[in-house]
Amino acid sequence: MAEKKTVSVKVYNKAGEEVSKLSLKAEVFGIEPNNQVMFDAVQVEQSNARQATAKTKVRHEVSGGGKKPFRQKGTGRARAGTTRSPIWVGGGTVFGPDGNQSYKISQNKKAHNLALRSALSLKVKDGMKVLDELKLTEKKTKEFLKVLDALKVGGKALVVVDEIDENTFYSASNLDWVKLVTIDNVSVLDLLNVDTVVFTKSSVENLQKEVLK
């Protein structure tokens, strides 16, 4: 049996009516998803977004310690030279984070491309809508919501466009369950972390070209 070369998806207008069909390449939207590379891609993105700000104080940074806490002999206690010692409460920390640690990891381009195609192939089966165009006449959240409702978008949503115009930006900015991005900012984490992905027709075609480069 010959492998499918294209994947057909419905294209809707802002009223939620089907206006045409779009053929997408199966090598981008119809592959068998690779769970491992998707997991790696998500781990890379989350690790690289992590801020290495954790820091503990070492002996010379904690207060006190200028005077020997008690005499060397005759007290029955273990000798101590400073209250800055790590074994004392309030003393310095040994082997703690110093604020210079890095959590950066990477994934090679080929693996990341496979991860992106895997995530897109998952979404095209269930959770992807294609809109003929997204042009709003006003900066109104109500107008933006009307489009999403017409497309029957529920739960968290990722909206992908070629360029973010002012009306669309401000109309979507009040919705904390909607993320608006351009095609060069589509990530595997974003695709997997939403219930529905809404592409404009031109953005899904341009993304396809970028992935196949």
C-alpha positions in Angstrom: 0.0 0.0 0.0 1.4 3.3 -1.1 2.2 5.9 1.6 0.1 9.0 1.7 1.9 12.0 0.3 -0.6 14.7 1.5 -2.9 15.3 4.4 -6.1 17.1 3.7 -7.5 19.6 6.2 -10.6 21.8 6.2 -10.2 25.6 5.9 -12.8 27.7 7.7 -13.8 31.4 7.5 -14.3 33.6 10.6 -17.9 32.5 10.8 -16.8 28.9 11.2 -18.0 27.8 7.8 -15.9 25.4 5.7 -14.8 27.3 2.6 -12.2 25.0 1.1 -9.7 22.2 1.7 -6.0 22.4 2.0 -3.4 19.7 1.1 -0.5 19.6 3.5 2.6 17.4 3.0 2.5 14.1 4.9 6.2 14.3 5.6 5.4 17.3 7.9 1.8 16.7 9.1 1.4 12.9 8.6 4.4 11.1 10.1 4.4 8.6 13.0 5.1 10.8 16.0 8.4 10.2 17.8 7.8 10.5 21.5 11.4 10.6 22.5 12.5 13.5 20.4 9.4 15.5 21.5 10.2 14.8 25.1 13.8 15.9 24.5 12.6 19.1 22.7 10.3 20.0 25.6 13.1 19.4 28.1 15.5 21.6 26.1 13.0 24.5 26.0 12.2 24.3 29.7 15.8 23.9 30.8 17.0 26.8 28.7 14.2 29.0 30.1 15.3 28.3 33.6 17.0 31.2 35.4 20.2 30.2 37.3 19.5 32.7 40.1 19.7 30.3 43.1 22.7 31.2 45.3 23.8 30.3 48.8 26.4 32.0 51.0 29.7 30.5 51.6 31.8 30.9 54.8 33.3 34.3 53.9 29.8 35.8 53.0 27.9 35.0 56.2 27.9 37.4 59.1 29.8 36.8 62.4 32.8 34.7 62.9 35.2 37.5 63.9 35.7 36.0 67.4 36.4 32.5 68.5 33.1 31.4 70.0 34.6 29.8 73.2 38.0 28.8 74.5 39.9 26.0 73.0 40.1 23.6 76.0 38.2 22.9 79.2 34.6 23.2 78.0 34.0 19.6 77.0 32.8 20.7 73.6 34.5 20.2 70.3 36.9 23.0 69.5 35.5 25.7 67.2 37.3 28.6 65.6 34.4 30.5 64.0 30.6 30.6 63.9 30.9 30.7 60.1 31.7 27.0 60.0 29.3 25.0 57.8 28.4 22.7 60.8 27.0 25.7 62.7 23.5 27.0 62.3 23.8 30.2 60.3 27.2 29.2 59.0 28.3 29.1 55.4 27.0 26.5 53.0 29.2 23.9 51.4 28.7 22.9 47.7 25.6 25.1 47.3 24.6 26.9 44.1 26.8 29.9 43.5 24.6 31.8 40.9 26.9 30.8 38.0 25.4 27.4 37.3 24.0 26.8 33.8 21.1 24.6 32.9 21.5 25.1 29.2 21.2 21.9 27.0 20.7 21.5 23.3 19.1 19.4 20.7 20.5 19.0 17.2 18.6 20.5 14.3 17.6 17.3 12.7 16.1 15.9 15.9 14.3 19.2 16.7 12.8 19.2 13.2 11.6 15.7 13.8 10.1 16.7 17.1 8.3 19.6 15.5 6.9 17.4 12.7 5.8 14.9 15.3 3.9 17.5 17.3 2.3 18.9 14.1 1.3 15.3 13.1 -0.3 14.8 16.5 -2.3 18.0 16.3 -3.5 17.6 12.7 -5.3 14.4 13.8 -7.2 16.1 16.7 -6.8 19.7 17.8 -5.9 21.7 14.7 -8.0 24.3 12.9 -7.1 26.3 9.7 -8.6 29.7 9.2 -8.6 31.4 5.8 -7.5 34.7 7.3 -7.5 36.5 10.6 -8.1 40.2 10.1 -9.9 42.1 12.9 -11.4 45.5 12.2 -11.1 46.6 15.9 -9.1 46.1 19.0 -11.8 44.1 20.7 -11.5 40.9 22.7 -15.1 40.2 21.9 -14.4 40.1 18.2 -11.5 37.7 18.7 -13.6 35.5 20.9 -16.3 35.4 18.3 -13.9 33.8 15.8 -12.7 31.2 18.3 -16.2 30.4 19.3 -17.2 29.9 15.6 -14.3 27.5 15.2 -15.4 25.7 18.4 -12.1 26.2 20.1 -12.2 25.2 23.7 -9.6 25.0 26.4 -6.1 26.3 25.9 -5.3 27.6 22.4 -2.3 28.5 20.3 -3.0 30.9 17.4 -0.3 31.1 14.7 -0.1 33.9 12.2 2.5 35.2 9.8 2.6 38.7 11.4 0.9 40.0 14.5 -1.0 43.2 13.7 -2.0 45.7 16.3 -5.7 44.8 16.3 -5.1 41.1 16.7 -2.4 41.6 19.4 -4.6 43.7 21.7 -7.7 41.6 21.0 -5.9 38.5 22.2 -3.9 40.0 25.0 -6.7 39.8 27.6 -7.1 36.0 27.1 -4.7 34.2 29.4 -5.7 30.8 27.8 -4.7 32.0 24.3 -1.2 32.3 23.1 -0.6 34.3 19.9 2.7 33.6 18.0 4.3 34.0 14.6 5.5 30.9 12.6 9.1 31.5 13.7 8.1 31.2 17.3 6.1 27.9 17.2 7.7 25.5 19.6 7.1 21.8 20.4 6.2 22.7 24.0 3.5 25.2 22.8 2.0 22.7 20.4 1.8 19.9 23.1 0.7 22.2 25.8 -2.6 23.4 24.2 -5.9 21.7 23.3 -6.2 23.4 19.9 -3.9 25.0 17.4 -5.4 27.6 15.1 -3.3 28.4 12.0 -4.2 30.9 9.3 -4.0 29.3 5.9 -0.9 31.3 4.9 0.9 30.7 8.2 0.5 26.9 8.0 1.8 26.9 4.4 4.8 29.1 5.3 5.6 27.0 8.4 5.5 23.9 6.2 8.1 25.5 3.9 10.3 26.4 6.9 10.2 22.9 8.3 11.1 21.4 4.9 14.2 23.6 4.4 
